[in-house]
Amino acid sequence: MLLKVKPDGQLQNMHIDKFPQLSLFLTDIEFPASTDQTNGGKVNGNAKDGKGWITVTYKNSSSPHPESGVGNTLRIPLEPVTSNLKQFEVMMHRSPTTAYDMGVEYNSWFSAWLGFKVVFAYIGEHRRLALGNFASPGMNGGWMSTISSMIPVPIPGLAGTKDASKVLTFADMAPYLVVSQTSVDDVSSRLPPGEPMDVTKFRPNIVLAGARTAFEEDYWAELIIGEGVKVQLRNNCVRCVSVNVDFDTGAPHKGEAGTVLKKLMKDRRVDKGAKYSPVFGRYGFLHREEGGGEAVIRVGDAVKVSKVNAERTTLGEFPVYSYKNSGYS
């Protein structure tokens, strides 16, 4: 994640609602070669050197930065060597953790294109705790999971823990965010003809087709995907101005698409714990019974709604810490 270095040296977490220009950075992943035993031993991965990489592209320029001279792309290893990296503390949504400062090569690249000093942080082996009723009691099963369409992708977990269902990396409030295409279509119907809602603005990593009615997912408690992979849906995702951002300009959208939050306010303020924010989607955690082995989710898998709540869940209270992001110099 990125953090802005403030004039007093304190660090400010960068999220797209406060920093819409983050939408101007695109990412592409090259996976290391691996053998997918769940798919007939197919060799996956597209990294030619056998390592995994993330390529970040600043899409508003095809030329080097006019002042710093850095190019418009940056290549980052999927598994950086951390032995010589500075560690510092990060607080994200009241859940603290330790992170690595990736150093001047990466910090200066992002700083050049953003126009102010930033720190590029890598969470490494560290994790944040899920708080409030995001941390469901009684979920003590271990799991190792993979999401894939063409290539299996490792799912973040907590190394060495027996309860990876209560921990997070730098994901927002949960590792997974589930939305239904039916609900996305409902939002599209509120926009002018020919201007469908861009589902990526809701930042889901699981989009489900086939829901009979819009927003029926408000009541979903558990999904079973593919060959028995369970996703527990613990809370609603309440929305902010990030859904109004124009990803082409990196600024609030000037047309009707810039009023999506207002449109949702009319009838989607349905969570008693966040009565001023509209709900769209459900936060989830993957769960496997202990000893259940690897889990795989693929695009096109069948999905069953295995548990339904009688009432909508309520966004829970979170503990208050006096902890702040550490300074940077």
N, C-alpha and C positions, 0 to 999 in steps of 0.2 A: 504494500500500500504506500501511498504518498502522504507526506506530512509537510505542511508549509512552516518554514522557519520565520517566526514573528520577530519584530524589531528587538524585543526583549530576550530573544533566544529561546522562548518557549515554542513548543511544537503544536500545530493545529492539524487535526485529522482532516484529510481532504475527501469529501464526498460530493457527488455530482449535484446535489441540491444547492450547495454553497459554491461549488466550483464547476459550473456547467461546461467550461472549456475542456474538462477531462474527456468529454465525448469525442474530442478530435484525435484521440489516441486509439489506434486499432491494434489488436493483438492477434498473433498467429502462433500456434504451437507445433513444434516438431517433436514427435515422440521417439524415444529410443526404441530400437528393435526389440520385440518380445514375441513369444509364442502364445497364442490364444488357445488354450486347451479346451475352451468351451465352444470353439468354432472350428473343429477339425484340425487343430494344430496350425492354423493359419499364422503366418509371420506378419506381425503388425509393426507399425512405426515408419516414419518417413525421414528421420534424421540420418544423413549420409555418414556422419562421423561416429554413429553409435551412441551419441549422447542426446539428451533432450534439451530443447531450447525454446524460449519464448521470444518472438520478434515483435517489437513495438514500433509502429509507424505513426508519425505525425502526419495526418492526411492533408493538412492545409498547405503543405509545401512539398514540392518535389526536388527542391534545391537545398544545399546546406544552409544552416542558420547564418544570416548576414553578418552577425557580430562574432559569435563564438566559432563558427565554421563547422560545427558538428553536423553530421548528416541527418536525414529525416527518419532513419531507422536505427534501432538499438537492439542488439541481440543479448539475451540474458539466459544464463544456464538454468535449467529446471532445478538442478541440485547444486547450488553454489557452494564453494568451499568456504566455511565459516570460521576456521580456526584463527584467522587474523582480523576478523571483523569486530568493530565496536558493538557492544550490546547496550540497549537503552530500554526504558519502560514506556509502554503505550497503554492508554486507556481508551477503549472503544465501547460505546454504549454501556458504560458503567462496569465493564468487565475488563480487568487489567491483564496484561501479559508482558513478556519480554520479547524484543525483536532485535534483529541485526541491521545495522546501518550498512547498506551495500557499498558505500564508498564513493569517492569522487567521480569515477568514470560514469556511474549511473546517475548520481545526484546532479552532476553538472549538465548532463544531457537533458533531463527533465526540466531543470532550472532554466536552461536556455530557451526552450520552447514555451514554457509557461510565463517566463518573464519575471520570476522571483525565485528566491532560494528555497529549495525543498530537500527533504531527505527521502530516499527510496528505501523502504523497510521490507525485510524478509523475515517471516515468522519462524522458519526452520522447524525445529522439534518442539517449540513452545506452543501452547494452546491457551485459549480463553475459556472460561467456564460459561455455560449457558445459565442464565439467571432466571429468577422468578419461576413462573409455571412453564417456562421453556425447558427447564430441567425436570423432566418427568421422573418421579421416584419409581423404584422397582424395576428399572431397565438396566440390568446388570449383564446382559449378554454381550459377548464379544463379537465383532464382525470385521470383515475386510471386504470392501466393496469396489465395484468398478462400474462406471457408466461408459457406454460406447455406442457409436453408430457404425463407424468403420473400424475404429481403433479403441480398445479398452483404455480408460483413463483412470489412474489411481484416485480414489476418494480420500480426502483428508481424514485422518484419525489421530488419536493420541497414542504415540508410541509408548508401550510399556504399561498402559492402563487397562483395566478390565471393563471400563465403562466409557467407551468412546461415544456413546449416545448423549453425553452431556457436555461435550467440548466443541469448540469452534476454532477456526483459523481466523482470517480477517474477513470472513463472510459476515453479513450484517447481523442478524439475530439467530440464524440457524443455517446449517449447511445447504439446505434445499428449500426452494420456493416453488410451489405448485400452483399453476393457474389452469383454467379450462379455456379451450378455444371458443366455446359458446359464450363465455363471459367477455372475452376479447371482442367477439363479434357484436355483443351488446354495446360496448363502448364505441365501436366503429359506427353503429347506427345513430349515435349522438353527434357525429361529425358530418360535415357536408359530403354529398355523394362524390365518390372518387378519392376520398381521403381516409382510407382505412387506418385504424389505430395500429401503430408500430408496436408489436408485442415486446420487442426488446426493451422498450422504455419501462416495462414492468419487471425487467431483469429476472425472469424465471429461468430455472435450469431444467424444469420439467413442465411441458405443456401437454395437456390431455385433451383428446378429441372425444366426442360422443356424449357429453353431458346433455341431459334432456332440457334443462332450463338454465338460464344464466344465474350464476352465483349460488347454485346448489352446493358448491364446494365449501361454503361457509360452515356447513354442518359435518363435513367429512372428518373422520377421526383417524382412519387408517386405510392405507392402500396396500394391495398385494400386486406386485408388478412382475411380469414374466414368470420365472420359475421360483415363485415363493419369496421374492424380496419384499420385505415389509417396510413401509414408510409411515411412521407415526406423525400425524399432523396435529401439532400442539397449540398453535396460535394463528391468529389472523395477521396479515401484513397490512399495516396502516400506511397510507400513502402521503407523500409530501410533494413539493413543487418539482421534484425531479421528473415527474411524468409529463411536465410541460416543456422540457428542454428540446430544442431543435438540434439533432445530432449532426446536421450539416454545417451549422454555424457555430456551435458551441455556446449558444446563448438561449434565453427563453424564446420560444416560438412566438412569432408575431401574428399568426393566423389563428383559426379556430382550434388547431392542435395545441395552442398555448392556453386553452381554457379547460383542458381535460380534468384537472383537479377540481375546478369549480363545478363542472358537470357531475362529477362523482359525488360531490358534497350534497347534492340534492336528495339522494336516496341511499347512499352507501355509508353513512355514518351509523354503523350498526354494532359497533363494539363499545360496550359500556365502560370499558377501561380506557378508551381513547375517543371520547364522544365528539371531539372536534375534527377528527381525521377520518376520511373514507377508507373502507376496507376493499382490497383487491388481492385475492390469493391467500394461500395458507403456507405457513412455515412448517418444515418437516425435518425429521431425523431418521436416517436409515437404522434398521434394527434387525439383527439376526440372533437366533438362539445360540447360546454358547456351544461351540463345537460345530456350528453350522457351515463353516468353511467360507469359500469365496462367494460373493454375490455379484451378479452381472445384470445391468439394465441396458436395454438396447432400444434405439428408435424403432417404433413399430410394435413393441411388446404389448400384449393384452394387459389391461389393468382392471382390477376388481376393487370396488369400494367395500372393504370388509367390515368397517365399523363406522357408525354414524352417531353423532351427538344429538341428544334430544333438544338442546339449546345451543346457541352460538357460544363459543368460548369467549372469555374475557381476558384481555391483556392484563397480566398480573403485575403486582408491585415488585419492584426491584430494590435490592439493598443499596444504600447510599454510601459511597466511599469518599474519603477526603483526598484520595489519590489523584494526581494529575500527570499528564505526560511530562517526561523529564525535559530539561532544557537541552539546547544544542549549541555548540560553539565550534 
